Amino acid sequence: MYRIITVSDIIRIPPSYFTMDLGTAVQQIVQEKYERKVDVEQGVVLKVFNVRDISGGKVIPGDGAAYYDVKYDALVFIPEVYEVLDGEISEILEFGAFVTIGPFDGLVHLSQITNDFLSYDRKTSTLTSKMTKKVLKKGDSVRAKVVTVSLKPTLPETKIALTMKGEGLGKLEWLAEVGDEKKQKKGKDEKKEEAKPAKSKKKEHKEEKK
């Protein structure tokens, strides 16, 4: 889930930044320090913006740097358990598929892709279902649900488990096909319902003649 949070912080400005505009220096340091970094409570910081309320400028003896109290906004992303997200297949392996969701890559284990048996083709890096012959490959758009989240200090260390099994989940192309099939079935059922009254009227007409 994407959120915007407001952060109050103390920023260290080294002497090499003293010739810069204070607002520009603080903005640059905050961005370098926090963007693309993972906070285990808030998620990964995608963008820092609207740096404001800069005050202080305290100097600690022996340090040489100045410390300022600042406030800024940050766009963060944190996947939540049971959240349904759209993503893209980034890699297919024998044991499952990795899906890019926001800045993270989550794993859909082989057993969580579909109820059908899947076979892995090492040459083409694809997974093919035995019964329906549906293919899953790198670059496919999918809809998955978050099962577990284990946030770590870095993006590569973070572990996210996903599932594509369940109604409304799976490869978007597959979902579109299911939707078309439901529409066709609904249309056939409606035609049958429309035909029923006509048959009953015909029967009543015959009984009147007798």
ABEGO torsion letter per residue (X at the ends): XBBBBBBBBBBBBBAAAAABBAAAAAAAAAAAAABGBBBAAAEBBABBBGBBGBBEGBBBBGAGBBBBBBBBBBBBBBBBBGBBBBBBBABBBAAEBBBBBEABBBBBBAAAABABBBBBBAAAGBBBBAAAGBBBBBGBBBBBBBABBBBBABAAABBBBBBABEBGBEBAAAAAAAAAAAAAAAAAAAAAAAAAAAAAAAAAAAAAAX
